[in-house]
């Protein structure tokens, strides 16, 4: 199955402007746009603006999967 990207935001824009541009392209409601932008800003503020969300994901994925223990293993 091929995934075709219909729209790419302008890379010269800042992050929030790119988010707004994509949401407007796909005709999301203005209130949805505000909500998504609010959540993104809260996420960035929570991490102190020091790490990008993809950096957190890749850091977690670099762990050895065998070293990760499930709480269910102790039952």
C-alpha positions, -999 to +999 in steps of 0.1 A: +000+000+000+015+033-011+010+063+011+009+095-009+015+128+009-009+153-006+005+184+010+038+194+025+040+226+046+065+253+037+098+243+055+107+280+059+079+285+083+081+279+121+066+248+136+033+263+147+028+280+113+034+247+096+008+230+118-017+257+111-010+255+073-016+217+073-048+219+094-062+246+071-053+226+040-073+197+053-102+220+063-101+214+100-124+236+121-109+267+137-116+254+172-098+221+163-068+241+151-067+260+183-070+229+204-042+211+185-019+241+187-026+244+224-017+208+230+015+211+210+026+242+230+018+225+263+039+195+253+068+218+243+065+237+276+063+205+296+097+194+282+111+229+286+115+234+249+148+215+250+139+184+232+120+177+201+092+151+203+109+129+177+141+129+198+122+115+227+108+087+206+141+077+190+158+077+225+132+052+237+135+031+206+173+028+210+169+008+243+175-029+241+140-045+239+152-074+261+161-051+289+126-037+291+106-055+318+068-057+319+050-053+352+031-085+342+064-105+343+064-103+381+030-119+385 
